[in-house]
Amino acid sequence: MHFHFPLTAAAALWTLTFAALLVLLVVLLGRDRARRFPWFTASIVLTALRLLTSRLLFGRMAPITLSAIAVMLIDVTAVVSVLVVVEMARQGFDSASRRAWNVSAVVMVAVSLGIVIAWGPWPAWKTISEVSVLGALRFMQLVAQKGNLLADLLVFELGIMMALFGRRYKAGWRSHTQRLVIGLSVAALSQIAVEVLWREITMHARPRNLTDYQHIMGLQEKLFSANSTVYLAVLVWWIACLWKDEPGAPANGETIAELPPAAAGPSAPAQGN
């Protein structure tokens, strides 16, 4: 008897990415990193949930219901991604002055919002304000697209700031915070690059027949696969970095308490915990 298990490149990437997400969660929980980075851990859980639902629910429910679930998860992911940026900034620049914090935050948000607003095209208000299921889905999809773009821009700017000024505070090169931000920045840059390239392709492509259309769809699949490959590499980077303790940190995240001075006398009993 011969067994045949067809495994496409997309299926292989999905399997490897989902497995890497699970391993990363094990490291975050087992090495006690989740307590320090709760929002980052929540973002990994949401990403794994999105991958799982897309695979399990596809073809098993109505398309509009599946779209509503997918868009809702993406919206929640966008909000959590912004909170991850705030969490990383607090971890890396906790000792910065309040004035520096406020000025940097205002500049980063202003620059990111300016890019998001200029990043078109925007749908007509009548399209997204329509009181219907499709209108609600269009509005949720717009929030998902712009929210994730905002989070990608913010984390990329944070990565630049941390590379320039992280050593002055608590985010040196070998710290978990900077290494997480490096991974987030690489993933964000890859996502933005794919969106820019796909936008240019769709704006200038003029398919004349089915072969041209299939070629364009093939380019889309290659772009998305490349983006998934970059994210998989980032997951492996995070697993390796978070498994190791930071320089000078107690093993396994344990804290070393000060021992009381030895009691007087030649045979003082040791004090238990």
LINDA-V869627 format. One line per field, one symbol per residue. ss: DSSP state (H for helix, E for strand, C for the rest). A space follows every 10 residues. Layout:
ss->???
This chain:
ss->CCCCCCCCHH HHHHHHHHHH HHHHHHHHHH CCCCCCCHHH HHHHHHHHHH HHHHHHHCCC CCHHHHHHHH HHHHHHHHHH HHHHHHHHHH HHCCCCCHHH HHHHHHHHHH HHHHHHHHCC CCCCHHHHCC CCHHHHHHHH HHHHHHHHHH HHHHHHHHHH HHHHHHHHCC CCCCCHHHHH HHHHHHHHHH HHHHHHHHHH HHHHCCCCCH HHHHHHHHHH HHHHHHHHHH HHHHHHHHHH HHHCCCCCCC HHHCCCCCCC CCCCCCCCCC CCC
